[in-house]
Amino acid sequence: MEAGLNTARVGHQAPSRLRDAAPFAITLICAGLLSFLSGGYFLSRSAPLVVVYLLLAAVWVWFLHRRSRPSLLCLASLVVFGSFVAWTGLSVYWSFGPDLSWIAFDVAALYLAVAAVLGLTPVRGLQLRTAGYGFLAVAVAVGVYAFLGKVVPEVVTHAHLYARLDSPVGYWNVLALMMVMGLVVALALAGDRTAHPALRMLAAAAAVPLCFTFFFTLSRGGWVVLAVTLVLYFGFATTRLASFASLVAVVAPVAAVLWRLRDLGTLFSATSDDALRTLQGHTLLRWSLAALLVAVGAQAVIALVQRAVPWPRWLRVAAGAAVLLVLVTSIGGGSWRFLENRGGSAWVKDRVQTFISGTDETGSGGEAGRLISVNTGRPPLWREALEQSRSHRLRGTGAGTFVFTDKRFREDGHTVKNAHSQWFNVLSELGVVGLGLFTAAIALFIAAAVRNPFSDRRDPLRPLLVALQASIVAFVVHISWDWHWDMAAIGMVFFLFTAACSSYLATRAADRRRDAALAVAKMPADAPAETPAHVPADTPTEASPSAPVERRRAAWPVRTVATVALVLLAVSWLVPYLSAREERAALAASGDGDSAVALGHARRAARLDPLAVDPLIIEALVLQQQGRNGEALTALQKAARLQPDNYKVYYHQGVLLLQAFGRKQAAIAALRRALALNPLDDDSRFELELATGR
């Protein structure tokens, strides 16, 4: 499959390569399963799977070998990101919501574990293909399931109410990003002339549902990252012409189907007519299958022509440059034509001002018209983050606590848990220190994964490598206006791609140096003893069979420390999960009228997670049901000491003081404190008006 590669092998090397591919496969399986568990966003659904993954990572530490040291960029990125994770954990001590900071630390530490374990694992051709094509399989599974909600809504009902697709991930923008990342990997495989034509046709077939699903996410950010990803891929890949032909073969029939069915209203807007939705969904199914067959047939023709016609190197270079020019011109020219029809630069200035001020009244709901709306709701959230950072400049309010910032500074009744920009979010929650560490870590990760993008252009795996690198940049661009850092499924994929690319480049460079040293050692004694000035770019990506094999293992104390750290992280994920289970059991028992059982569950939840106030609030409510108002007040006072900036604590205190004790002044003070922390809370305002008689 790889032209020019030395495929000879030492007998014991194949099991080693397969073994090194195992952690990448397991990580992809975990990310895929998390994708079907609401993207890994909810602790109650993701924690058991993450715990198993971390325990497997702890086992893998004892099987990890390297022949060479990882690159300095890789080590630097791990050290800086580790410092960011440590700062995230330390924020528990000053956090507005220490239980939320604990969970945010767990997520960041999980990403660190993925980056470290996979980044220190040797990556050659097999491992890189496992990372890339394995993710393509995951993206196709996710995309097909999402698209089934459109074409068979009577069977797969997740798209029953809205035109936009978001399941199984649970968020349309993350789904769009996954489809873009999968599409560029599919283009890398479809454009690989050394691949079997059947595989190239399969890649084209896989890209069709990815394109349909991407479109029906109706994600504005998705279109931006699609443009960025395609420009980066075609700018640095070495199979521009073949990949571009594959892109046209896939996109053209998909676009034709969407244009042909543009009048089927239930596909592009919400409806309550189930029968019509089903009928039009089945129409889309038939046409989408036709588009798939056309794409596969076109890809077959492309593969046959490419193999039958000799392409001189100069012609391939010229064609590739022409493709890049066409792509950039199409994007730029199409954008300019779109702007010119709407007033040109004056329209752009008006749109920018409208976006910043948040005054666009264009619909931004679940219909196709949202794609040209700038009514995103982001700028007000960014201003909230900046406003909060002014009072907690250095260390922020604690990881995961933007929900308190939003409740304090929001301008309407809508509330969110994230600033919808990871940069603003980190500034608000972790201050200038956290933002500096986070920015440096992301920059180092990109540098380690890309290094010199113009080198080693004859590497047969370069198109796949560039596809993963473009996906890495796409993720970083996308987190600039969205919150999917908190979704473990896509976060794990980002760090998997980063680790795979950085380790592949480091391992390949080490193999070249080893082969060069071996070539010098094999020179005749009377030959000039000098190191070759140039090592051919098509040097084998696998170590030469005659090269000395030096398997380096870290000392057992290092492995022990790493294992203990991963096990402790698994426990750190497990404890709040168990506490949340007890909390849900307490609510269920209370709803059934069994206050004694509910009280037991609430107290166990508080013992498991001593940083959380929700179990204490539930305990107080159950105690009130039992008439034990004094003990209920004590529980709420404990909650207030634990989280003095949580409005819910003061709301429940005020209600209790007013209704059970008749202490109006104390109740008024508590309710005013609640409103100071959450000025738009209707319940607190109602109780305050009741207490003051207004």
C-alpha positions as CSV (number, residue, x, y, z in Angstrom):
1,M,0.0,0.0,0.0
2,E,2.9,2.3,0.6
3,A,5.1,2.7,-2.5
4,G,8.8,2.9,-1.8
5,L,8.7,1.4,1.7
6,N,11.0,-1.2,3.0
7,T,8.5,-3.8,4.1
8,A,11.0,-6.3,5.5
9,R,10.3,-7.2,9.1
10,V,12.1,-8.7,12.0
11,G,10.0,-11.6,13.3
12,H,9.2,-10.1,16.7
13,Q,8.4,-6.6,15.5
14,A,4.9,-7.3,14.2
15,P,3.4,-8.1,17.6
16,S,5.2,-5.0,18.9
17,R,3.6,-2.8,16.3
18,L,0.1,-4.3,16.9
19,R,0.6,-3.8,20.6
20,D,1.5,-0.1,20.1
21,A,-1.7,0.3,18.0
22,A,-3.9,-1.0,20.9
23,P,-4.0,2.2,23.0
24,F,-5.1,4.2,19.9
25,A,-7.8,1.7,19.1
26,I,-9.1,1.7,22.7
27,T,-9.1,5.5,22.9
28,L,-11.2,5.6,19.7
29,I,-13.6,3.0,21.0
30,C,-14.0,5.1,24.2
31,A,-14.5,8.3,22.2
32,G,-17.1,6.5,20.0
33,L,-19.0,5.2,22.9
34,L,-18.9,8.6,24.6
35,S,-20.3,10.1,21.4
36,F,-23.4,7.9,21.9
37,L,-23.5,8.9,25.5
38,S,-24.4,12.6,25.0
39,G,-20.8,13.3,23.9
40,G,-19.4,12.5,27.3
41,Y,-20.8,15.8,28.7
42,F,-22.9,14.3,31.6
43,L,-20.9,12.8,34.4
44,S,-23.7,10.4,35.2
45,R,-23.4,8.8,31.8
46,S,-19.7,9.1,31.0
47,A,-17.9,8.3,34.3
48,P,-18.1,4.5,34.3
49,L,-16.7,4.3,30.8
50,V,-13.9,6.8,31.6
51,V,-13.0,4.9,34.7
52,V,-12.5,1.7,32.7
53,Y,-10.5,3.6,30.1
54,L,-8.2,5.1,32.8
55,L,-7.6,1.7,34.4
56,L,-6.7,0.3,31.0
57,A,-4.3,3.2,30.5
58,A,-2.7,2.3,33.9
59,V,-2.1,-1.2,32.6
60,W,-0.7,0.0,29.3
61,V,2.0,2.0,31.1
62,W,3.7,-1.3,32.0
63,F,3.8,-2.4,28.3
64,L,5.0,1.0,26.9
65,H,8.4,0.9,25.2
66,R,10.3,3.5,23.1
67,R,13.4,3.3,21.0
68,S,13.9,7.1,21.2
69,R,13.0,10.0,23.3
70,P,9.9,12.0,22.4
71,S,10.5,15.4,20.9
72,L,11.2,18.4,23.2
73,L,8.1,20.1,21.8
74,C,6.0,17.1,22.9
75,L,7.5,17.1,26.4
76,A,7.1,20.8,26.7
77,S,3.5,20.7,25.7
78,L,2.8,17.9,28.3
79,V,4.6,19.9,31.0
80,V,2.8,23.1,30.3
81,F,-0.6,21.4,30.0
82,G,0.1,19.5,33.1
83,S,0.7,22.8,34.9
84,F,-2.7,24.0,33.5
85,V,-4.3,20.9,34.8
86,A,-2.7,21.4,38.2
87,W,-3.9,25.0,38.3
88,T,-7.4,23.7,37.5
89,G,-7.2,21.4,40.4
90,L,-5.9,24.0,42.8
91,S,-8.8,26.3,41.9
92,V,-10.9,24.0,44.1
93,Y,-9.5,25.9,47.1
94,W,-10.9,29.3,46.0
95,S,-13.7,28.2,43.7
96,F,-17.3,29.6,43.9
97,G,-18.4,25.9,43.2
98,P,-15.6,23.5,44.3
99,D,-17.6,20.5,43.3
100,L,-17.8,21.9,39.8
101,S,-14.1,22.6,39.8
102,W,-13.4,19.0,40.8
103,I,-15.3,17.8,37.7
104,A,-13.6,20.3,35.5
105,F,-10.2,19.1,36.8
106,D,-11.2,15.5,36.1
107,V,-12.0,16.3,32.4
108,A,-8.7,18.2,32.0
109,A,-6.7,15.5,33.7
110,L,-8.4,12.9,31.4
111,Y,-7.1,14.9,28.4
112,L,-3.7,15.0,29.9
113,A,-3.7,11.3,30.3
114,V,-4.7,10.8,26.7
115,A,-2.0,13.2,25.5
116,A,0.7,11.7,27.7
117,V,0.0,8.0,27.2
118,L,-0.5,8.2,23.5
119,G,2.1,10.9,22.9
120,L,4.8,8.7,24.6
121,T,3.7,5.6,22.5
122,P,5.8,5.1,19.3
123,V,3.7,5.9,16.2
124,R,4.5,4.6,12.8
125,G,2.3,3.7,9.8
126,L,0.1,1.3,11.5
127,Q,-0.6,3.5,14.5
128,L,-1.2,6.6,12.4
129,R,-3.7,4.7,10.2
130,T,-5.4,3.3,13.3
131,A,-5.8,6.9,14.6
132,G,-7.0,8.3,11.3
133,Y,-9.1,5.6,9.7
134,G,-10.4,4.4,13.1
135,F,-11.8,7.9,13.7
136,L,-13.3,7.8,10.2
137,A,-15.2,4.7,11.3
138,V,-16.4,6.4,14.5
139,A,-17.5,9.5,12.6
140,V,-19.4,7.4,10.0
141,A,-21.2,5.5,12.8
142,V,-22.1,8.8,14.5
143,G,-23.1,10.5,11.2
144,V,-25.2,7.6,9.9
145,Y,-27.1,7.4,13.2
146,A,-27.7,11.1,13.1
147,F,-28.9,11.0,9.4
148,L,-31.2,8.2,10.1
149,G,-33.2,10.6,12.2
150,K,-33.9,12.5,9.0
151,V,-34.7,9.6,6.6
152,V,-36.5,7.2,8.9
153,P,-37.9,9.5,11.7
154,E,-40.6,6.9,12.5
155,V,-37.8,4.5,13.6
156,V,-35.0,6.8,14.8
157,T,-36.9,9.5,16.6
158,H,-34.2,11.8,17.8
159,A,-34.9,14.4,15.0
160,H,-38.6,14.3,15.6
161,L,-39.1,17.9,16.6
162,Y,-36.3,20.0,15.0
163,A,-34.7,20.3,11.6
164,R,-31.2,20.4,13.0
165,L,-29.4,17.2,13.8
166,D,-27.5,16.9,17.1
167,S,-27.8,13.2,18.2
168,P,-26.2,11.1,19.3
169,V,-23.6,13.7,20.5
170,G,-26.3,16.0,21.9
171,Y,-24.9,19.2,20.4
172,W,-25.2,20.1,16.7
173,N,-22.0,22.2,16.6
174,V,-19.9,19.3,17.9
175,L,-21.6,16.9,15.5
176,A,-20.7,19.3,12.6
177,L,-17.1,19.4,13.8
178,M,-16.9,15.6,13.9
179,M,-18.3,15.4,10.4
180,V,-15.7,17.9,9.1
181,M,-12.8,16.0,10.8
182,G,-14.1,12.7,9.4
183,L,-14.6,14.2,5.9
184,V,-11.0,15.3,5.6
185,V,-9.7,11.9,6.6
186,A,-12.0,10.3,4.0
187,L,-10.5,12.6,1.4
188,A,-7.0,11.6,2.4
189,L,-7.9,7.9,1.8
190,A,-9.9,8.5,-1.3
191,G,-7.0,10.5,-2.8
192,D,-4.4,7.9,-2.0
193,R,-3.3,6.4,-5.3
194,T,-1.4,3.6,-3.5
195,A,-4.6,2.4,-1.8
196,H,-6.7,-0.3,-3.2
197,P,-9.5,1.1,-5.4
198,A,-12.1,-0.7,-3.2
199,L,-10.8,1.2,-0.2
200,R,-10.9,4.5,-2.1
201,M,-14.5,3.8,-3.1
202,L,-15.4,2.9,0.5
203,A,-13.9,6.2,1.6
204,A,-16.1,8.1,-0.9
205,A,-19.1,6.1,0.3
206,A,-18.3,7.0,3.9
207,A,-18.0,10.7,3.0
208,V,-21.6,10.9,1.7
209,P,-23.5,10.5,5.0
210,L,-20.9,12.7,6.6
211,C,-21.8,15.5,4.2
212,F,-25.5,15.1,4.6
213,T,-25.2,15.0,8.4
214,F,-22.9,18.0,8.3
215,F,-25.4,20.1,6.3
216,F,-28.4,19.2,8.5
217,T,-26.6,20.3,11.6
218,L,-27.1,23.8,10.2
219,S,-24.0,24.9,12.1
220,R,-22.6,28.3,11.1
221,G,-19.4,27.5,13.0
222,G,-19.2,24.2,11.1
223,W,-19.1,26.0,7.8
224,V,-16.2,28.2,9.0
225,V,-14.1,25.2,10.2
226,L,-15.0,23.4,7.0
227,A,-13.4,26.2,5.0
228,V,-10.4,26.4,7.3
229,T,-9.9,22.6,7.2
230,L,-10.1,22.3,3.5
231,V,-7.7,25.2,2.9
232,L,-5.2,23.7,5.3
233,Y,-5.5,20.2,3.9
234,F,-5.2,21.2,0.2
235,G,-2.5,23.7,1.1
236,F,-0.1,21.1,2.6
237,A,-1.3,17.6,1.3
238,T,0.6,16.0,-1.6
239,T,-2.5,14.5,-3.3
240,R,-4.4,17.7,-4.0
241,L,-5.7,16.7,-7.5
242,A,-6.9,13.2,-6.5
243,S,-8.4,14.5,-3.2
244,F,-10.1,17.4,-5.0
245,A,-11.5,15.0,-7.6
246,S,-12.8,12.9,-4.7
247,L,-14.3,15.9,-3.0
248,V,-16.2,16.9,-6.1
249,A,-17.3,13.3,-6.6
250,V,-18.8,13.3,-3.1
251,V,-20.1,16.9,-2.8
252,A,-21.6,17.3,-6.2
253,P,-24.3,14.5,-5.9
254,V,-25.0,15.5,-2.3
255,A,-25.5,19.2,-3.3
256,A,-27.7,18.1,-6.2
257,V,-29.9,16.1,-3.9
258,L,-30.3,18.9,-1.4
259,W,-31.1,21.3,-4.3
260,R,-33.6,18.9,-5.8
261,L,-35.4,18.4,-2.4
262,R,-35.2,22.1,-1.3
263,D,-39.0,22.4,-1.4
264,L,-39.6,19.5,1.1
265,G,-40.3,21.7,4.2
266,T,-39.9,19.1,6.9
267,L,-36.3,18.6,6.0
268,F,-35.3,22.2,6.6
269,S,-37.7,23.3,9.3
270,A,-39.6,22.0,12.3
271,T,-43.0,20.4,11.9
272,S,-45.7,18.6,13.9
273,D,-46.9,16.6,10.9
274,D,-45.4,13.2,11.6
275,A,-46.9,11.6,8.5
276,L,-45.5,14.3,6.2
277,R,-42.1,14.2,7.9
278,T,-41.9,10.4,7.4
279,L,-42.9,10.7,3.8
280,Q,-40.4,13.3,3.0
281,G,-37.7,11.6,5.0
282,H,-38.2,8.4,2.9
283,T,-37.8,10.6,-0.2
284,L,-34.5,11.9,1.1
285,L,-33.4,8.4,1.8
286,R,-34.0,7.3,-1.8
287,W,-32.2,10.3,-3.2
288,S,-29.3,10.0,-0.7
289,L,-28.7,6.4,-1.7
290,A,-28.6,7.5,-5.3
291,A,-26.1,10.1,-4.4
292,L,-24.0,7.5,-2.6
293,L,-24.0,5.2,-5.7
294,V,-23.0,8.2,-7.9
295,A,-20.2,9.1,-5.6
296,V,-18.9,5.6,-5.4
297,G,-19.0,5.2,-9.2
298,A,-17.3,8.5,-9.7
299,Q,-14.6,7.5,-7.3
300,A,-14.1,4.3,-9.1
301,V,-13.5,6.2,-12.4
302,I,-11.1,8.5,-10.6
303,A,-9.1,5.6,-9.2
304,L,-9.0,3.8,-12.6
305,V,-7.9,6.9,-14.5
306,Q,-5.3,7.7,-12.0
307,R,-3.8,4.3,-12.2
308,A,-4.0,4.1,-16.0
309,V,-2.6,7.5,-16.9
310,P,1.0,8.3,-16.0
311,W,1.4,11.6,-14.2
312,P,4.8,13.2,-14.4
313,R,5.9,14.9,-11.2
314,W,5.8,18.4,-12.8
315,L,2.3,17.8,-13.9
316,R,1.2,16.6,-10.5
317,V,2.8,19.7,-8.9
318,A,1.1,22.0,-11.4
319,A,-2.3,20.3,-11.0
320,G,-2.0,20.5,-7.3
321,A,-1.2,24.2,-7.4
322,A,-4.1,24.7,-9.7
323,V,-6.5,22.8,-7.4
324,L,-5.3,25.0,-4.4
325,L,-5.8,28.1,-6.5
326,V,-9.3,27.0,-7.6
327,L,-10.2,26.2,-4.0
328,V,-9.0,29.5,-2.6
329,T,-10.5,31.4,-5.5
330,S,-13.8,29.6,-5.1
331,I,-14.1,30.3,-1.4
332,G,-12.9,33.9,-1.7
333,G,-14.8,34.7,-4.9
334,G,-18.0,33.0,-3.6
335,S,-17.7,34.9,-0.4
336,W,-17.2,38.2,-2.2
337,R,-20.1,37.6,-4.5
338,F,-22.3,36.8,-1.5
339,L,-21.2,40.0,0.2
340,E,-21.4,42.2,-3.0
341,N,-25.0,41.2,-3.5
342,R,-25.8,42.4,0.0
343,G,-24.0,45.7,-0.1
344,G,-20.3,44.8,0.1
345,S,-18.1,46.3,2.8
346,A,-20.9,48.5,4.3
347,W,-23.0,45.3,4.8
348,V,-20.0,43.6,6.5
349,K,-19.4,46.5,8.9
350,D,-23.1,46.5,9.7
351,R,-23.1,42.8,10.4
352,V,-20.0,43.0,12.6
353,Q,-21.5,45.8,14.6
354,T,-24.7,43.9,14.9
355,F,-22.9,40.8,16.0
356,I,-20.9,42.6,18.6
357,S,-23.9,44.5,20.0
358,G,-26.1,41.4,19.8
359,T,-28.9,43.3,18.2
360,D,-29.6,41.0,15.2
361,E,-33.2,40.0,15.3
362,T,-32.9,37.5,12.4
363,G,-34.1,34.1,13.4
364,S,-31.4,31.8,14.7
365,G,-33.5,28.8,15.6
366,G,-33.5,25.4,14.0
367,E,-34.2,26.3,10.4
368,A,-31.9,26.7,7.4
369,G,-32.2,30.5,7.4
370,R,-30.1,30.6,10.5
371,L,-27.0,30.0,8.4
372,I,-26.9,33.7,7.4
373,S,-27.9,35.1,10.8
374,V,-25.3,36.6,13.2
375,N,-27.7,36.3,16.1
376,T,-25.4,33.9,18.0
377,G,-25.7,35.2,21.6
378,R,-22.0,34.9,22.1
379,P,-20.8,38.5,22.6
380,P,-22.9,39.1,25.7
381,L,-21.4,35.9,27.2
382,W,-17.9,37.1,26.4
383,R,-18.7,40.4,28.1
384,E,-19.9,38.6,31.2
385,A,-16.6,36.7,31.3
386,L,-14.6,39.9,31.0
387,E,-16.7,41.6,33.6
388,Q,-16.2,38.8,36.1
389,S,-12.4,38.7,35.3
390,R,-12.0,42.3,36.4
391,S,-12.8,41.3,40.0
392,H,-10.8,38.1,40.0
393,R,-8.0,38.9,37.6
394,L,-5.3,36.5,38.7
395,R,-6.9,33.3,39.6
396,G,-10.6,33.5,38.5
397,T,-13.6,32.1,40.2
398,G,-12.6,28.4,39.9
399,A,-12.8,25.9,37.1
400,G,-16.3,25.1,35.9
401,T,-18.0,28.0,37.6
402,F,-19.0,30.3,34.7
403,V,-22.6,29.3,35.6
404,F,-22.3,31.6,38.6
405,T,-20.9,34.4,36.5
406,D,-23.7,34.1,34.0
407,K,-26.4,34.2,36.7
408,R,-24.8,37.3,38.2
409,F,-24.3,39.3,34.9
410,R,-26.9,37.9,32.4
411,E,-29.2,40.4,30.7
412,D,-32.2,38.0,30.1
413,G,-33.7,34.9,31.7
414,H,-31.7,32.5,29.6
415,T,-28.8,30.9,31.5
416,V,-25.8,28.9,30.3
417,K,-22.9,27.0,31.9
418,N,-20.1,28.1,29.6
419,A,-18.9,31.4,28.0
420,H,-19.1,29.7,24.5
421,S,-15.4,30.5,24.0
422,Q,-12.8,28.5,25.7
423,W,-10.4,31.4,25.9
424,F,-13.0,33.7,27.6
425,N,-14.1,30.8,29.7
426,V,-10.6,30.1,31.0
427,L,-10.1,33.8,31.7
428,S,-13.2,34.0,33.8
429,E,-12.7,30.7,35.7
430,L,-8.9,30.5,36.0
431,G,-7.8,34.0,35.6
432,V,-4.8,35.4,33.7
433,V,-2.6,32.6,35.1
434,G,-4.9,29.9,33.8
435,L,-5.3,31.6,30.4
436,G,-1.6,32.0,30.0
437,L,-0.9,28.3,30.7
438,F,-3.8,27.2,28.5
439,T,-2.7,29.3,25.5
440,A,0.9,28.2,25.8
441,A,-0.2,24.5,26.1
442,I,-2.4,24.6,23.0
443,A,0.3,26.5,21.0
444,L,2.9,23.8,22.0
445,F,0.5,21.0,21.1
446,I,0.0,22.4,17.7
447,A,3.7,23.0,17.2
448,A,4.5,19.4,18.3
449,A,1.9,18.0,16.0
450,V,2.9,20.0,12.9
451,R,6.5,21.0,13.3
452,N,7.7,22.0,9.8
453,P,4.7,21.6,7.5
454,F,6.8,21.8,4.3
455,S,9.2,19.0,5.1
456,D,9.1,15.3,4.2
457,R,6.6,15.8,1.4
458,R,7.4,12.3,-0.1
459,D,6.1,10.5,3.0
460,P,3.4,8.2,1.6
461,L,1.3,8.9,4.8
462,R,1.6,12.7,4.4
463,P,-2.0,13.2,3.2
464,L,-3.4,11.3,6.3
465,L,-1.0,13.2,8.5
466,V,-2.1,16.6,7.1
467,A,-5.7,15.6,7.5
468,L,-5.2,14.9,11.2
469,Q,-3.2,18.2,11.5
470,A,-5.9,20.2,9.8
471,S,-8.5,18.6,12.2
472,I,-6.4,19.7,15.2
473,V,-6.4,23.3,14.0
474,A,-10.2,23.0,13.2
475,F,-10.8,22.0,16.9
476,V,-8.8,24.9,18.2
477,V,-10.6,27.3,15.9
478,H,-13.9,25.9,16.9
479,I,-13.4,26.2,20.7
480,S,-12.9,29.9,20.1
481,W,-16.7,30.4,19.9
482,D,-18.1,27.2,21.5
483,W,-18.0,25.1,24.6
484,H,-17.2,21.6,23.4
485,W,-14.0,21.4,25.5
486,D,-16.4,20.0,28.2
487,M,-17.5,17.2,25.9
488,A,-15.1,14.3,26.5
489,A,-15.8,12.6,23.2
490,I,-14.4,15.3,20.9
491,G,-11.8,16.4,23.4
492,M,-10.3,12.9,23.5
493,V,-10.2,12.9,19.7
494,F,-8.3,16.2,19.7
495,F,-5.7,14.9,22.0
496,L,-5.5,11.6,20.3
497,F,-4.8,13.3,17.0
498,T,-2.3,15.6,18.6
499,A,-0.4,12.7,20.2
500,A,-0.5,10.6,17.1
501,C,0.9,13.4,14.9
502,S,3.6,14.5,17.3
503,S,4.8,11.0,18.1
504,Y,4.7,10.0,14.4
505,L,6.9,12.9,13.5
506,A,9.3,12.2,16.4
507,T,9.5,8.5,15.7
508,R,10.0,9.0,12.0
509,A,12.8,11.4,12.6
510,A,14.5,9.0,15.0
511,D,14.2,6.2,12.5
512,R,15.8,8.3,9.8
513,R,18.7,9.2,12.1
514,R,19.1,5.5,13.0
515,D,19.1,4.5,9.4
516,A,21.7,7.2,8.5
517,A,23.9,6.0,11.3
518,L,23.6,2.4,10.2
519,A,24.5,3.5,6.6
520,V,27.6,5.1,7.8
521,A,28.5,2.1,9.9
522,K,28.2,-0.2,6.8
523,M,30.5,1.9,4.7
524,P,33.8,0.2,3.5
525,A,36.7,0.9,5.7
526,D,38.5,2.8,3.0
527,A,35.5,5.0,2.2
528,P,35.4,8.5,3.5
529,A,33.9,8.5,7.0
530,E,31.3,11.1,6.7
531,T,27.6,11.2,7.5
532,P,25.4,11.5,4.4
533,A,24.4,15.0,3.9
534,H,21.0,14.0,2.8
535,V,18.8,11.1,3.9
536,P,16.2,10.2,1.2
537,A,12.8,11.5,2.0
538,D,11.3,8.1,1.4
539,T,13.3,6.5,4.2
540,P,11.3,3.6,5.7
541,T,8.8,4.6,8.4
542,E,9.5,1.3,10.1
543,A,12.9,0.6,11.5
544,S,15.2,-1.3,9.2
545,P,15.4,-5.0,10.0
546,S,19.1,-4.9,10.4
547,A,19.1,-1.8,12.6
548,P,20.0,-2.3,16.2
549,V,16.9,-2.7,18.3
550,E,17.1,-0.8,21.6
551,R,13.9,-1.1,23.6
552,R,13.8,1.5,26.3
553,R,11.6,1.1,29.3
554,A,11.1,3.7,31.9
555,A,12.4,2.7,35.4
556,W,9.8,0.9,37.5
557,P,9.5,3.9,40.0
558,V,8.4,6.1,37.0
559,R,5.9,3.5,35.9
560,T,4.6,3.0,39.4
561,V,4.0,6.7,39.8
562,A,2.2,6.9,36.4
563,T,0.1,3.9,37.3
564,V,-0.9,5.3,40.7
565,A,-1.7,8.7,39.1
566,L,-4.0,7.1,36.6
567,V,-5.7,4.9,39.2
568,L,-6.2,7.9,41.4
569,L,-7.7,9.8,38.5
570,A,-10.1,7.0,37.9
571,V,-11.1,7.2,41.6
572,S,-11.5,11.0,41.2
573,W,-14.0,10.4,38.4
574,L,-15.8,7.7,40.3
575,V,-16.4,9.5,43.6
576,P,-18.5,12.4,42.2
577,Y,-20.3,9.9,40.0
578,L,-21.3,7.8,43.0
579,S,-22.3,11.0,44.9
580,A,-24.5,12.0,42.0
581,R,-26.2,8.6,42.0
582,E,-27.0,8.9,45.7
583,E,-28.3,12.4,45.1
584,R,-30.7,11.1,42.4
585,A,-31.8,8.3,44.6
586,A,-32.5,10.8,47.4
587,L,-34.7,12.8,45.0
588,A,-36.5,9.7,43.8
589,A,-37.2,8.5,47.4
590,S,-38.4,12.0,48.4
591,G,-40.7,12.1,45.5
592,D,-42.1,8.7,46.6
593,G,-42.7,10.1,50.1
594,D,-40.1,8.0,51.8
595,S,-38.2,10.7,53.6
596,A,-36.2,8.4,55.8
597,V,-34.6,6.7,52.8
598,A,-34.2,10.0,51.0
599,L,-32.3,11.4,54.0
600,G,-30.0,8.4,54.1
601,H,-29.2,8.8,50.4
602,A,-28.7,12.6,50.7
603,R,-26.2,12.2,53.6
604,R,-24.2,9.5,51.7
605,A,-24.0,11.8,48.7
606,A,-22.7,14.6,51.0
607,R,-20.1,12.3,52.5
608,L,-18.9,11.1,49.1
609,D,-18.6,14.6,47.7
610,P,-17.9,17.0,50.6
611,L,-17.5,19.9,48.2
612,A,-21.1,19.8,46.9
613,V,-24.0,21.8,48.3
614,D,-26.8,20.1,46.4
615,P,-26.8,17.0,48.7
616,L,-27.0,19.4,51.7
617,I,-29.9,21.3,50.1
618,I,-31.7,18.0,49.5
619,E,-31.0,17.0,53.1
620,A,-32.5,20.3,54.3
621,L,-35.6,19.8,52.2
622,V,-36.1,16.3,53.5
623,L,-35.6,17.4,57.1
624,Q,-38.3,20.0,56.6
625,Q,-40.6,17.3,55.4
626,Q,-40.0,15.6,58.7
627,G,-40.5,18.7,60.7
628,R,-36.9,19.0,61.8
629,N,-36.5,22.6,60.8
630,G,-33.6,23.4,63.1
631,E,-31.5,20.6,61.6
632,A,-32.5,21.8,58.1
633,L,-31.3,25.3,58.9
634,T,-28.0,23.8,60.2
635,A,-27.5,21.9,56.9
636,L,-28.1,25.1,54.9
637,Q,-25.7,27.1,57.0
638,K,-23.1,24.5,56.3
639,A,-23.9,24.8,52.6
640,A,-23.5,28.6,52.9
641,R,-20.0,28.2,54.5
642,L,-19.0,25.8,51.7
643,Q,-20.3,27.9,48.8
644,P,-20.9,31.5,49.9
645,D,-21.4,32.6,46.3
646,N,-24.2,30.1,45.4
647,Y,-27.5,31.8,45.3
648,K,-29.5,28.6,45.8
649,V,-28.3,28.3,49.3
650,Y,-29.5,31.7,50.3
651,Y,-32.8,31.2,48.5
652,H,-33.6,28.0,50.5
653,Q,-32.4,29.7,53.7
654,G,-34.7,32.6,53.1
655,V,-37.7,30.4,52.4
656,L,-37.0,28.3,55.5
657,L,-36.5,31.3,57.8
658,L,-39.7,32.9,56.6
659,Q,-42.0,29.9,56.5
660,A,-40.7,27.8,59.4
661,F,-39.3,30.3,61.8
662,G,-41.1,33.6,60.9
663,R,-37.8,35.4,61.0
664,K,-38.6,38.1,58.4
665,Q,-35.5,40.2,58.7
666,A,-33.2,37.2,58.4
667,A,-35.2,35.8,55.6
668,I,-35.1,39.2,53.7
669,A,-31.3,39.4,54.2
670,A,-30.9,35.9,52.8
671,L,-33.2,36.5,49.8
672,R,-31.5,39.8,49.0
673,R,-28.2,38.0,49.0
674,A,-29.7,35.4,46.6
675,L,-30.9,38.2,44.3
676,A,-27.5,39.9,44.4
677,L,-25.9,36.7,43.1
678,N,-28.7,36.0,40.7
679,P,-30.6,39.3,40.0
680,L,-33.0,37.7,37.5
681,D,-34.2,34.8,39.6
682,D,-38.0,34.9,39.7
683,D,-38.3,32.6,42.7
684,S,-36.1,34.7,44.9
685,R,-37.8,37.9,43.9
686,F,-41.2,36.4,44.5
687,E,-40.2,35.2,48.0
688,L,-38.6,38.6,48.8
689,E,-41.8,40.4,47.8
690,L,-43.8,38.0,50.0
691,A,-41.5,38.7,52.9
692,T,-41.5,42.4,52.5
693,G,-45.2,42.6,51.8
694,R,-44.7,44.4,48.5
